[in-house]
């Protein structure tokens, strides 16, 4: 498409660089969103584990269910702290490429595992449309694709490490 010189944004030939200038912010926003969704999944699973009774006691008394919940809680807290730290570093003037890529990589991979465990805690009910977990589960899977796949993010972080 031809545009007049007055309509060109940035420098001619550098459109890609202009377009990706905001990618760090988008990646960090996705990471924060992933942490929020993981919290939502975790809260649903924790509530269900306390309320669902099988064999005379809440399923949350079962060590396997406890393991699913504790693993999710640990990963969620780790990702939350990483996202906060990366945001703080960017606010402090860091370039942001490593921070945003790492935060998105860790948080979106984590939310997939937390969502999977939440559905497991709910059993067959977890995949039924009435609870809404399955719809969010699909959205969570897509988070590992946009603004850089997990594989691309790993390559980006590797570059910042001098590899």
Secondary structure in CASP SS format (residue, H / E / C, confidence):
PFRMAT SS
TARGET T0000
AUTHOR 0000-0000-0000
METHOD secondary structure of the structure
MODEL  1
X C 1.00
X C 1.00
X C 1.00
X C 1.00
X H 1.00
X H 1.00
X H 1.00
X C 1.00
X C 1.00
X C 1.00
X C 1.00
X C 1.00
X C 1.00
X C 1.00
X H 1.00
X H 1.00
X H 1.00
X H 1.00
X H 1.00
X H 1.00
X C 1.00
X C 1.00
X H 1.00
X H 1.00
X H 1.00
X H 1.00
X H 1.00
X H 1.00
X H 1.00
X H 1.00
X H 1.00
X H 1.00
X H 1.00
X H 1.00
X H 1.00
X H 1.00
X H 1.00
X H 1.00
X H 1.00
X H 1.00
X H 1.00
X H 1.00
X H 1.00
X H 1.00
X H 1.00
X H 1.00
X H 1.00
X H 1.00
X H 1.00
X H 1.00
X H 1.00
X C 1.00
X E 1.00
X E 1.00
X C 1.00
X C 1.00
X E 1.00
X E 1.00
X H 1.00
X H 1.00
X H 1.00
X C 1.00
X H 1.00
X H 1.00
X H 1.00
X H 1.00
X H 1.00
X H 1.00
X H 1.00
X H 1.00
X H 1.00
X H 1.00
X H 1.00
X H 1.00
X H 1.00
X H 1.00
X H 1.00
X H 1.00
X H 1.00
X H 1.00
X H 1.00
X H 1.00
X H 1.00
X H 1.00
X H 1.00
X H 1.00
X H 1.00
X H 1.00
X H 1.00
X H 1.00
X H 1.00
X C 1.00
X C 1.00
X C 1.00
X C 1.00
X C 1.00
X H 1.00
X H 1.00
X H 1.00
X H 1.00
X H 1.00
X H 1.00
X H 1.00
X H 1.00
X H 1.00
X H 1.00
X H 1.00
X H 1.00
X H 1.00
X H 1.00
X H 1.00
X H 1.00
X H 1.00
X H 1.00
X H 1.00
X H 1.00
X H 1.00
X H 1.00
X H 1.00
X H 1.00
X H 1.00
X H 1.00
X H 1.00
X H 1.00
X H 1.00
X H 1.00
X H 1.00
X C 1.00
X C 1.00
X C 1.00
X C 1.00
X C 1.00
X H 1.00
X H 1.00
X H 1.00
X H 1.00
X H 1.00
X H 1.00
X H 1.00
X H 1.00
X H 1.00
X H 1.00
X H 1.00
X C 1.00
X C 1.00
X C 1.00
X C 1.00
X C 1.00
X C 1.00
X H 1.00
X H 1.00
X H 1.00
X H 1.00
X H 1.00
X H 1.00
X H 1.00
X H 1.00
X H 1.00
X H 1.00
X H 1.00
X C 1.00
X C 1.00
X C 1.00
END
